[in-house]
Amino acid sequence: MTGSDVTGHDTQPAEPAGEKSTARRVDLGQYGLAAFMIVVGAYTIFDAARLEVGFADPVGPRVFPYVIGAGLLLVGALLAVATSRGSQPEPEEGEDVDLTSSADWLTVLKLVAVLLFTVATVNLLGWAISGAVLFAGAAWSLGSRTLVRDVLVGLVLAIGSWYAFHVGLGIPLTPGVLDGIL
């Protein structure tokens, strides 16, 4: 009895017709991301080592970049090892995501335009006004239709962050046309 049991059924599992061999696929995107993370982490550590530090501060400004750089190196190395072992990301299967629809390029272009406007006008208008325009413009391009509320919320956030940086952290942001008022 070769290939069948006592009842006459085939004991060998049949391969489905047209199925190809399951060879492991190399995910170059994951290797690229791992390499990018390692390069950025190494540069962060290199750049932090070149910082001029006074002797009065025991912790110094190097600690945070060292931690971030080491974390990037570690995560990049772990991603490379996981990729070499065959780990692959799973596609999104959320019920609120339509994988067949294309990207909304009009929204992306609106956001880019608002961001470029902010970059171009922040020195002239100042952070308080440019930040408010940034918030209101981003909200508008993402679908909000309450312009007055968006501008008011943007002003509160921009002025609040201006004071948080200027007073709280001692980092002066440009006041622009509101110089002397803020």
C-alpha positions in Angstrom: 0.0 0.0 0.0 2.0 2.9 -1.2 0.4 6.3 -0.6 -2.9 5.1 0.7 -4.3 3.7 4.0 -6.5 0.7 4.5 -9.6 2.5 3.3 -8.0 3.4 0.0 -7.7 7.1 0.8 -4.5 8.9 -0.1 -2.3 9.6 2.9 -0.2 12.2 1.2 -1.6 15.8 1.5 -2.3 17.1 -2.0 -0.8 20.5 -2.9 -3.4 22.9 -4.4 -3.1 23.4 -8.1 -1.2 26.5 -9.0 0.4 27.1 -5.6 3.9 28.2 -5.7 6.6 27.4 -3.2 6.6 29.7 -0.2 10.1 31.2 -0.5 10.9 33.9 2.1 10.6 37.4 0.6 13.3 39.9 1.6 11.7 43.2 2.8 14.1 45.9 1.6 11.9 48.6 3.0 12.4 47.3 6.5 16.2 47.0 6.0 16.2 50.6 4.6 14.3 51.9 7.7 16.7 50.0 10.0 19.7 51.5 8.1 18.2 55.0 8.3 17.6 54.7 12.0 21.2 53.5 12.6 22.7 56.3 10.6 20.6 59.0 12.3 21.4 57.5 15.7 25.1 57.4 15.0 25.1 61.0 13.7 23.1 62.1 16.8 25.7 60.6 19.1 28.5 62.0 17.0 27.0 65.5 17.0 26.3 65.4 20.8 29.9 64.5 21.4 31.0 67.7 19.7 28.9 70.0 21.9 30.8 72.5 24.0 29.7 72.0 27.6 30.7 74.1 30.6 31.8 72.4 33.8 29.0 73.8 36.0 26.2 71.6 34.8 26.7 67.9 35.9 24.1 66.5 33.5 24.8 68.8 30.5 23.1 69.1 27.2 24.6 65.9 25.8 22.5 63.5 27.9 19.3 63.7 25.9 21.0 63.4 22.4 23.0 60.4 23.7 19.8 58.7 25.0 18.0 59.4 21.7 20.9 58.3 19.6 21.4 55.1 21.6 17.7 54.4 21.3 17.8 54.8 17.6 20.8 52.6 17.3 19.2 49.9 19.4 15.8 50.0 17.6 17.5 50.0 14.2 19.6 47.0 15.1 16.6 45.1 16.5 14.6 45.9 13.4 17.4 44.6 11.2 17.6 41.4 13.2 13.8 40.9 13.2 13.7 41.5 9.4 16.5 38.9 8.9 14.5 36.4 10.9 11.5 36.9 8.6 9.4 39.3 10.6 7.2 41.3 8.3 4.6 44.0 9.2 1.0 43.1 8.9 -1.2 45.2 6.7 -3.9 47.4 8.2 -7.1 45.5 8.7 -9.1 48.1 10.6 -12.7 48.5 9.8 -12.4 52.2 9.5 -9.8 52.1 6.8 -10.6 51.6 3.1 -7.5 50.1 1.6 -8.8 50.4 -1.9 -9.2 54.2 -1.8 -6.4 56.4 -3.0 -4.8 59.2 -1.1 -6.5 62.6 -0.8 -3.9 64.6 -2.6 -5.9 67.8 -2.4 -5.9 67.7 1.4 -2.1 67.0 1.4 -1.5 70.0 -1.0 -3.6 72.3 1.2 -1.6 71.3 4.3 1.7 71.8 2.5 0.5 75.3 1.3 -0.5 76.2 4.9 2.8 75.0 6.2 4.8 76.9 3.6 2.8 80.0 4.2 3.7 79.7 7.9 7.4 79.2 7.2 7.4 82.2 4.8 5.6 84.6 7.1 6.7 83.7 10.7 9.5 86.3 10.7 7.3 89.1 9.3 4.0 88.4 11.1 5.4 86.6 14.2 4.6 83.3 15.8 1.3 84.4 17.4 -0.3 85.3 14.0 1.5 82.7 11.9 0.7 80.0 14.4 -3.0 80.9 14.5 -3.1 80.8 10.7 -1.3 77.5 10.8 -3.9 76.0 13.1 -6.9 77.5 11.4 -5.5 76.5 7.9 -4.8 73.0 9.0 -8.2 72.6 10.6 -9.8 74.0 7.4 -7.9 71.7 5.1 -8.8 68.7 7.2 -12.5 69.5 6.9 -13.5 71.9 9.7 -16.1 74.5 8.6 -16.1 76.7 11.8 -13.5 79.3 10.7 -14.1 81.8 13.6 -13.7 79.1 16.3 -10.6 77.7 14.5 -9.0 81.2 14.4 -9.8 81.8 18.1 -8.4 78.4 19.2 -5.4 79.0 17.0 -4.7 82.4 18.6 -5.0 81.0 22.1 -2.7 78.1 21.2 -0.2 80.3 19.4 -0.1 83.1 22.0 0.0 80.5 24.8 2.9 78.7 23.2 4.7 82.0 22.5 4.5 82.8 26.3 5.4 79.3 27.3 8.6 79.4 25.2 9.5 83.1 26.0 8.7 83.1 29.7 8.8 79.5 30.7 11.8 78.3 28.7 13.6 81.5 28.0 13.5 80.9 24.3 12.4 84.0 22.4 10.1 83.4 19.5 9.7 86.2 17.0 6.8 88.5 17.9 6.8 90.0 14.4 4.2 92.8 14.0 3.1 92.3 17.6 6.5 93.4 18.9 5.8 95.6 22.0 2.3 94.2 22.4 3.2 90.6 23.5 
